[in-house]
Amino acid sequence: MTTDAPYLIIAAGGTGGHMFPAQALAEAMVRRGWRVVLSTDARGARYAGGFPHTVEIRQVASATFARGGILAKLLVPLRIAGGVLQATLGMLRDRPSAVIGFGGYPAIPAMAAAWLTRRPRALHEQNGVLGRVNRVFAKRVDFVACGTWPTALPAGVAGVHTGNPVRAAILERAGAPYMPPGDWPMSLLVFGGSQGARILSDTVPAAIGLLPDALRERIRVAQQARPEDIERVAGAYATMGVRAEVEPFFADMPRRLTEAQLVIARSGASSVADICVVGRPAIYIPLAIAIRDEQTANARGPVDAEAAVLIPERRLTPEVLAETIEAILTQPDAASHMAEAALSVSVPDATARLVALVEDLAHPGRKDAA
């Protein structure tokens, strides 16, 4: 790569919801000859293993008030200020062509530095409601690219619907043919974020146990669970004679999504995007403790399109879940309609849309945002 290649800084936090779309953009920009740097903190760097090897992982100090004791909280402003200073000096030296933030507190230093140095800058918001960090910077960037549409934005903020970029491994399975449920083995895929897996571990095995014997005998389960829950979840399935794989993480998620007749998941933005791009029926259970209820907003499109069923946590019981699973897996035509509807609300070219916006943003001669 030449030294005069256009230079993009991606600022992202340390969760899959922020890092997966950031990774998708990084993959695309590297292919287009850009130099790409990921600006994150030590926690975020642990999620960066899937980024192209040419992407420089730059750790910048940041912090959040949501973790630690009183002393740690008192040090938060100092850590953030140090990170902003570090990022600002770097941008004054290297002058990136564009800076794109994907949210999360580790994105604060780079986005603040981009504003201070007046570099071309934008945000990508994955959820239907702006996260805290993106809300702070929404009026200090050129535009906000929206992964979920519509996204609630502050007055005067320009939103552009791009969809949520998905990783190349998922995109390769876009629109994969769907095998509807029937009188043969059927795959049920169950996953949730680190905060959300426990309620699925508590509820899904119990729901499977309530299904009619003839249906339960045909189900094969792949379920993500917290490490401390794996033994009891696997034991519950073994007791009822259900073949199940229970792991804390599935590295082959693209294949499992492709093979699934039904997915049960939290409605994190990246999860919804992945499921819809592949095109699979889903039961979404939004995270109830999400402060802005963004997971309900994320599921609205697929639910309105009849691609998914939403069960709020307050209504989630083994009985309700069993009834919903049975309704989908015993009606192949309806399940096929759900799969097609999921594709109808997917945005498989989300990465290309975001790439075009980034390249427009970096075009010489643009005026700096106020």
C-alpha positions in Angstrom: 0.0 0.0 0.0 1.4 3.4 -1.0 2.0 6.1 1.6 -0.3 8.5 -0.3 -3.2 6.1 0.0 -6.4 7.7 1.5 -6.4 7.2 5.2 -9.5 6.2 7.3 -9.7 6.1 11.0 -12.5 3.9 12.3 -13.5 4.5 16.0 -15.4 1.8 17.7 -16.2 0.3 21.1 -15.7 -3.1 22.6 -18.8 -5.0 21.7 -19.8 -7.1 18.7 -22.6 -4.7 18.0 -20.1 -1.9 17.3 -17.2 -4.0 16.0 -18.9 -6.2 13.4 -20.1 -3.3 11.2 -16.8 -1.6 11.7 -15.0 -4.7 10.6 -17.2 -4.9 7.5 -16.3 -1.3 6.5 -12.6 -2.0 7.2 -12.6 -5.0 4.9 -14.2 -3.0 2.1 -11.9 0.0 2.5 -8.8 -2.1 2.5 -9.9 -3.8 -0.7 -10.2 -0.3 -2.2 -6.7 0.5 -1.3 -7.2 2.7 1.8 -5.0 2.7 4.8 -7.3 1.9 7.7 -6.7 2.3 11.4 -9.0 1.1 14.2 -9.0 3.4 17.1 -10.3 1.7 20.3 -9.2 0.8 23.8 -7.7 -2.3 25.3 -11.1 -4.0 25.7 -12.1 -3.1 22.2 -8.9 -4.5 20.8 -9.9 -8.0 22.1 -12.8 -7.9 19.6 -10.6 -7.0 16.6 -9.2 -10.4 15.7 -11.4 -10.6 12.6 -10.2 -7.3 11.1 -7.9 -7.5 8.0 -4.3 -8.0 9.1 -3.3 -4.7 7.3 -5.5 -2.7 9.7 -3.5 -1.0 12.4 -5.1 -1.5 15.8 -4.4 1.7 17.7 -5.2 1.6 21.4 -6.2 5.0 22.9 -7.2 5.5 26.5 -10.9 5.9 27.3 -13.2 5.0 30.1 -16.9 4.8 31.1 -18.8 5.8 34.3 -20.7 2.5 34.0 -17.8 0.4 35.5 -15.6 0.4 38.6 -15.8 1.9 42.0 -15.8 5.5 43.1 -12.1 6.0 42.4 -12.4 4.6 38.9 -15.3 6.9 38.2 -13.3 9.9 39.4 -10.5 9.0 37.0 -12.8 8.7 34.0 -12.5 12.4 32.9 -8.8 12.3 33.2 -8.5 9.0 31.1 -10.8 10.4 28.4 -8.9 13.7 28.3 -5.6 11.8 27.9 -7.1 9.7 25.1 -8.4 12.8 23.3 -5.0 14.5 23.6 -3.3 11.4 22.2 -5.7 11.1 19.3 -5.6 14.8 18.5 -1.8 14.9 18.3 -2.0 11.9 16.0 -4.6 13.5 13.7 -2.6 16.8 13.5 0.4 14.7 12.4 -1.3 12.3 10.0 -4.4 14.2 8.9 -6.8 11.3 8.1 -9.0 11.6 5.0 -12.0 10.7 7.1 -13.0 9.5 10.6 -16.0 7.3 11.1 -17.4 6.5 14.6 -19.4 3.4 15.3 -20.3 4.2 18.9 -19.2 2.9 22.3 -17.1 4.8 24.8 -13.8 3.8 23.2 -14.8 5.9 20.2 -14.8 9.1 22.2 -11.1 10.1 21.8 -11.0 9.7 18.0 -14.4 11.4 17.5 -13.5 14.3 19.8 -10.1 14.7 18.1 -11.8 14.7 14.6 -14.0 17.5 15.7 -11.2 19.5 17.3 -9.0 19.1 14.2 -11.9 19.6 11.8 -11.3 16.4 9.9 -14.1 15.0 7.7 -16.2 12.9 10.1 -19.4 10.9 10.4 -21.1 8.4 12.6 -22.7 5.0 12.0 -25.5 4.1 14.4 -26.5 0.5 14.3 -29.7 0.7 16.5 -33.0 2.4 16.0 -32.1 4.7 18.9 -28.8 6.6 19.2 -26.4 5.3 21.7 -25.0 7.7 24.3 -21.7 8.4 22.6 -23.3 8.9 19.2 -25.9 11.2 20.7 -23.1 13.4 22.0 -21.4 13.7 18.6 -24.5 13.6 16.4 -24.5 17.4 15.9 -20.7 17.6 15.5 -20.4 15.4 12.4 -21.3 15.7 8.7 -24.0 13.1 8.8 -25.2 10.0 10.7 -25.5 6.8 8.7 -28.4 4.8 10.1 -28.3 1.0 10.2 -31.9 0.7 11.4 -34.6 2.7 9.7 -36.2 4.9 10.9 -33.7 5.9 13.6 -34.7 8.5 16.2 -32.4 11.5 15.7 -32.0 14.8 17.4 -33.6 17.8 15.6 -31.5 19.2 12.9 -29.3 16.0 12.5 -29.1 14.6 9.0 -29.7 10.8 8.8 -28.8 8.6 5.8 -30.2 5.1 5.6 -27.4 2.7 4.9 -28.4 -0.4 6.7 -26.0 -2.3 9.0 -22.9 -3.7 7.2 -22.4 -7.4 7.8 -19.1 -9.3 7.8 -17.9 -10.8 4.5 -18.5 -14.3 5.9 -22.2 -13.5 6.5 -22.6 -11.7 3.2 -21.3 -14.8 1.3 -24.5 -16.6 2.6 -26.9 -13.8 1.6 -30.2 -15.2 0.4 -29.1 -18.8 0.9 -31.9 -21.2 -0.1 -34.2 -21.9 2.9 -35.2 -25.5 3.7 -38.7 -25.1 5.3 -39.6 -27.2 8.3 -41.1 -30.6 7.7 -40.9 -34.3 8.5 -37.1 -34.3 8.8 -34.4 -33.1 11.2 -34.7 -29.3 11.8 -32.1 -26.9 13.1 -33.0 -24.4 15.8 -30.3 -21.8 16.4 -30.3 -19.9 19.7 -28.0 -17.0 20.6 -27.9 -13.8 22.7 -25.4 -11.2 23.8 -23.4 -11.6 27.0 -26.1 -9.9 29.0 -28.9 -11.8 27.3 -27.9 -15.4 27.1 -29.0 -16.4 30.6 -32.8 -15.9 30.1 -32.5 -17.9 26.9 -30.7 -20.6 28.8 -33.5 -20.6 31.4 -36.4 -20.6 28.9 -35.5 -22.3 25.7 -34.8 -25.8 27.0 -38.0 -25.7 29.1 -40.0 -24.6 26.0 -38.5 -27.4 23.9 -39.6 -29.8 26.6 -43.2 -28.7 26.2 -43.3 -29.4 22.5 -45.3 -32.4 21.2 -43.0 -35.5 21.2 -43.2 -35.9 17.4 -42.0 -32.3 16.8 -39.3 -32.3 19.6 -37.8 -35.5 18.2 -37.0 -33.8 14.9 -35.3 -30.7 16.5 -31.6 -30.2 16.6 -30.5 -27.3 18.8 -27.4 -25.1 18.6 -27.4 -22.7 21.6 -24.9 -20.2 22.8 -24.8 -19.9 26.6 -22.7 -18.4 29.3 -19.8 -20.7 30.4 -21.4 -21.2 33.8 -24.7 -22.2 32.2 -23.4 -24.7 29.7 -23.5 -27.8 31.8 -27.1 -27.3 33.0 -28.4 -26.4 29.6 -26.7 -29.3 27.9 -28.0 -31.6 30.7 -31.5 -30.4 30.2 -31.4 -31.3 26.5 -29.8 -34.6 27.2 -32.5 -35.5 29.7 -35.2 -35.0 27.2 -33.3 -36.8 24.4 -32.7 -33.7 22.3 -29.5 -33.5 20.3 -27.9 -30.2 21.2 -24.6 -28.3 20.9 -24.2 -25.8 23.7 -21.2 -23.5 23.5 -20.2 -20.0 24.7 -19.4 -19.0 21.1 -19.9 -20.4 17.6 -17.1 -19.5 15.2 -19.1 -20.9 12.3 -22.2 -18.7 12.7 -22.7 -18.1 8.9 -23.1 -21.9 8.4 -25.4 -22.3 11.3 -27.6 -19.4 10.2 -27.8 -21.0 6.7 -28.9 -24.4 8.1 -31.4 -23.0 10.6 -35.2 -23.5 10.1 -35.7 -21.0 13.0 -33.6 -18.6 15.0 -34.3 -17.4 18.5 -32.2 -14.4 19.5 -31.9 -11.1 21.1 -32.5 -8.3 18.7 -29.2 -6.5 18.7 -28.7 -4.6 15.5 -25.9 -6.8 14.1 -27.9 -10.0 14.9 -31.0 -8.7 13.1 -28.9 -7.6 10.1 -27.2 -11.0 9.9 -30.5 -13.0 10.2 -32.2 -10.9 7.6 -29.4 -10.9 5.1 -29.3 -14.7 5.2 -33.1 -14.7 5.3 -34.4 -16.8 8.2 -37.5 -16.8 10.4 -36.8 -15.5 13.8 -38.2 -15.1 17.3 -36.8 -11.9 18.9 -36.6 -11.4 22.6 -35.4 -7.8 23.2 -33.1 -7.1 26.1 -35.4 -5.6 28.8 -32.7 -3.7 30.6 -31.6 -1.8 27.5 -31.9 1.8 28.7 -33.3 3.2 25.4 -35.2 0.0 24.5 -33.2 0.0 21.3 -33.6 -3.7 20.7 -37.4 -3.4 20.4 -36.7 -0.6 17.8 -34.3 -2.9 15.9 -36.9 -5.7 15.6 -39.7 -3.4 14.4 -38.9 -3.7 10.7 -38.7 -7.5 10.5 -41.8 -7.9 12.8 -43.8 -5.4 10.7 -42.8 -7.3 7.6 -44.0 -10.6 9.2 -40.4 -12.0 9.1 -40.3 -12.4 12.8 -42.2 -12.7 16.1 -41.3 -10.4 19.0 -41.8 -11.7 22.6 -41.1 -9.0 25.3 -39.3 -10.4 28.3 -42.3 -9.6 30.5 -44.3 -12.1 28.4 -41.6 -14.7 28.0 -42.5 -18.0 29.5 -41.7 -21.6 28.4 -45.4 -21.9 27.5 -45.5 -18.8 25.3 -42.2 -19.7 23.6 -43.2 -23.3 23.0 -46.5 -22.2 21.4 -44.6 -19.8 19.1 -41.9 -22.4 18.1 -44.6 -24.9 17.3 -46.6 -22.5 15.2 -43.6 -21.7 13.0 -42.2 -25.2 12.7 -45.5 -26.9 11.9 -46.5 -24.4 9.1 -43.9 -24.7 6.4 -45.6 -22.2 4.0 -45.7 -19.6 6.8 -42.1 -20.2 7.7 -41.1 -19.8 4.1 -43.0 -16.6 3.9 -41.1 -15.4 7.0 -37.8 -16.2 5.4 -38.7 -14.3 2.2 -39.9 -11.4 4.3 -36.6 -11.3 6.2 -34.8 -10.9 2.9 -37.2 -8.1 1.9 -36.1 -5.9 4.9 -32.4 -6.8 4.6 -29.8 -4.4 3.2 -27.2 -6.6 1.6 -25.4 -3.6 0.0 -25.2 -1.7 3.3 -21.4 -1.8 3.2 -21.3 -0.5 -0.3 -23.6 2.3 0.7 -21.4 3.3 3.6 -18.3 3.0 1.5 -19.8 5.5 -1.0 -20.6 7.9 1.8 -17.1 7.7 3.2 -15.5 8.3 -0.2 -17.8 11.3 -0.7 -16.9 12.6 2.7 -13.2 12.4 2.0 -13.5 14.1 -1.4 -11.2 17.2 -1.6 -12.8 20.6 -1.4 -15.6 19.8 1.0 -16.4 22.4 3.7 -15.8 21.5 7.3 -18.8 20.9 9.5 -19.5 23.4 12.2 
